[in-house]
């Protein structure tokens, strides 16, 4: 049950400050109040986690620095070619105008698609340990 401080009392006859002993007609809980029912605890879940795809737990996957981004995780934007602006020719090439690039949003870089921005291949930044 919620405390009296977290409930709003509404009476049709008198304001709340004038009725010390009057019973409220309607009790409305505040919208941020969360009431929970007593429920039995759920059954525990168990998971099997594997860090590598191989069945041999003693081997690690070897990682290689990404060749497309050279380990940076980002490449030049393929839409604006790293300028940050999509330029459009006007008046037979005498004038260029454009807005921010829709792909990189003016940041000039996008995530590398080869390594998904990690900078290396294989998922773990490690090498094979002997």
Protein Blocks (a to p, Z undefined) as FASTA:
>chain_A
ZZfklpccddfkbcfklmmkbccfbdcddfkbccdddddddddddddddfbfbfblkbcc
dddddfklnonopacdfklnonopacddeehhiaccddddfklnonopacdfklnonopa
hhiacdddZZ
